[in-house]
Structure formats: C-alpha cells, structure tokens
Amino acid sequence: MPETNPTEINFIEQYLEYTAKTECPKFFHRWTAINSLAAYLGRSIHFKHGHFTIYPNLYTMLIGSPGTKKSSAIKIGAKLIKQAGYKTFAAKKTRQEKFLLDLAEQSERRFMAQGGSLTAEGSDILEQNLFGTEEQEDPADAYLDRPPAEMYVAADEFNNFIGINNLDFVSILGELWDYEGVYDYKLKSADSVFIPHPTVNILGGNTPTGFAHAFPPETIGQGFFSRLLLVYGEPTGVKYTFPPEPSEELQGVLIHTLHRIKAEVSGEVELTPEAEEAIDKIYHTWEGLDDMRFEHYANRRLAHLIKLCMVVMASRISTRMEKRDVIEANTLLTFTELLMPKALGEFGRSKNSAVAHRVMAVIDAANAPITLQGIWKAVHQDLDNRNQLIEMLNNLQVADKIQPVGGGYLPLKPVRDLEATGLVNFTLLTKEERELV
C-alpha cells in the first residue's frame, strides 16, 4: 500500500481497508469508493471553469468477465452511503421517461422539505413542476432556484437499467452529465417535465459481451461514451467459502468520515498555484489514446481529470485542491486509460469482434506462451477454419496487442514512460492493481 500520513483522514484509503478481505479486485473497490463519494457530494462543491461550472459527478462502468465480482463491489459501496444517509437511488430497471420524472419528483420533495409551499390556488407544487404551467412565458425559469435533482444509478447489472440498444436514453444520459440550469423534456403526452440542475452519477457493472449487446457499435461516437470511464478488472483468485463480516468499527469510521465531508466540504474549490500549474501541464502534454475508438474521449479528458481531483480532495476533507490531489487523480485516470481498450474488448472494431475478444481473453489467461493449436481448441466453434484464426492473430500482432514467443503467443503489455513527467505516480496504487497492466 502507498505510504500515507497516519494523522490525515482519507475516505478512499479507509474504504480500501474496509473492503480488503473480499474477493473483488481492489481496482473495482477503489473506483466504487470514488464514485460513491462523488454521488454523496452531489453539487455541494463546484469548480469554476471559464463560462462553465464543473461538479464531481461521474459515469463509471466496471467491466470484467463473469465472476469478477463487479456486483459485489457496487453493492458494498451503495450500501455504505445509504447507511450514511444518502437516499436518491435510481430504480434498478426503468424507462427514460420514468427516470426523468423520478429526477423531477426528487427535487420537488427536497423543495417541500426545505419549506416550499402550495401554490395560491392550492394545487400541489409537485404536479406543477412535472407538467408546467400555461401562465408562465418560460415555465423552466420558475425552477432555477429549486434544489438540484440528484440521482445515483448504482446498477450492478447495467443492461437491466438501460435496456438493449436504447439510444434515446443513452443520449439523454450523455446530456445530463454536465447539464447546467433546468432540463426541459417533453413527454410523449406533449406535457413537459422540468428538472432543475440535474446531477446524475452512474456506477454500472458489465461484461465486454454484455456491453456489446447493450450498445450497437455505431453509438461509440455518441457523447455518452466520451463521458463514460471504463474500469477493467480481473478475478483476484481469492476465495472465501465463509467471507468475514465487515468490521463494524471501520464501517462506523467511514460513516463518520462521510458525515464530516458532508458538513465541511462545500462551496467553490480553491486551487493552489502548484495544482493549477500541474493541471495546465497535463492538459498540454497528454498524448491521447492510441485506440481510435476513444477519439472523442480526448475532448472530455480535462473535465474527467478535474472531477477526479475534486473527489480525491474531498476524500481528505478539504476544499483546497493541491498538487498531490492532481497527481493522484491523474495517476488513477492514466492507469484506467491504459486498460480501457481491454475493457472494451473488440467492440466496435469488426464483424468478428466477439471472437477476437475471446482470442485475446484466451491469450491473456495463459500462464505461458499459448500455441495456435491451443487457441484453436478454445475458439474453433466460432470460426469456419484455421485461416480465419491466423488472420485474426496477425491483425492483433500488427495492432501491438499480442507478441509471438517461443512458438506461441503472449499479450503485449503497453510500455510507456508515463511517470517521467512527475505527474503520474503508479506507486500510489497497490501491487495487485499495478499488475493489471
């Protein structure tokens, strides 16, 4: 584990200790801690960025093979913030209109709890919000001062939540990631729903195959995907026949830390000169991802970095962003980016993408160079002949995904001197996490 100041509180490190004795990958636990804290923060903190304001909400997808314990990681995080008082969870399965109505209703209930009252005519303010009023020239303006409409999508089976090929819903979620003001959506009934300051966090779980089923390849250029962080994990090999119960003492410490964060971390983020210089340097020197499927992600990378910096900063109960927060956030984001092509598999590449992903999975799982014959045994039912496999292997080799070794094949690990800038420090991650690359 990285060295930390024993006198300083750090929610993320506390959470990793709390979840240490589970079968889930530590990388999944780290991202669950970050995403859950982002949901817990809501819009309590903000970062002024030119004409716009950035909030710490995140869209994160944990991706791994079946049995990687994605669901366990997500459920542990969601349960913890619920115990700390967080209430606005999205339904596990929904439709886009119902999701938007739930967002609007949640804001109105907060408005009423804060002293909102009925209209002069005695009608329910909730009904007025959901369907607007004819008297106002611009009904949306009436909701600018309402509480933010917050929702946490903690969906361990994300496809159950989003559905299959639901492109309209995907597009709406993309809009809501950084929406400012009142979101006006016209329902099928021709009425409108007004959602003040929508604040959506997503922590989903999926497999590469399930991801490909939910999203057709042509949607990869949509805005939603540039806003989505794909977090890849692999089975740890750890097995607990009778898992140890979580420490009540650590659970109490975490809940107390969350309550302190809620009470003490609010308002506009202060940026130290060193942190400002570090972010500027990262923005101007980041080289991008080699994989063209993430071409549009580059346009959002700075926003992702700032959001992560805010969560890392809040984790130690502070509103002052320091250079160390930037380095930790950039390290995590850089490491996640190295694995994102692996998380996506062969999605969006070719008609044989599912088979190519299976070939890569077979090679990745091998403890020693695996021969052509060994790979053929694993995928022969998916291909017409061995020539197709040979062509696939050649393409993977040209793409620097695999390498021939001793008459067989091994995965080609990316080798880049990312730490040379001084703004990436992989020792902040655990040995288990670093071994993913």
Secondary structure, DSSP 8 states (H G I E B T S, - for coil): -----TTS--HHHHHHHHTSSSSS-HHHHHHHHHHHHHHHHTTSEEEEETTEEE----EEEEE-STTS-HHHHHHHHHHHHHHTT---B--SS--HHHHHHHHHHHHHHHHHHTT----TT---HHHHHHH--SSSSSGGGGGTTS---EEEEEESSHHHHH-SS-HHHHHHHHHHTT--SEEEEE-TTS-EEEEES-EEEEEEEE-HHHHHHHS-GGGGGSHHHHTEEEEE--------SS-----HHHHHHHHHHHHHHHHH--EE-EE-HHHHHHHHHHHHH----S-GGGTGGGGGHHHHHHHHHHHHHHHTT-SEE-HHHHHHHHHHHHHHHHHHHHHHTTTTT-TTHHHHHHHHHHHHH-SS-B-HHHHHHHHGGGSSSHHHHHHHHHHHHHTTSEEEETTEEEE------GGGGSS--GGGS-HHHHTT-
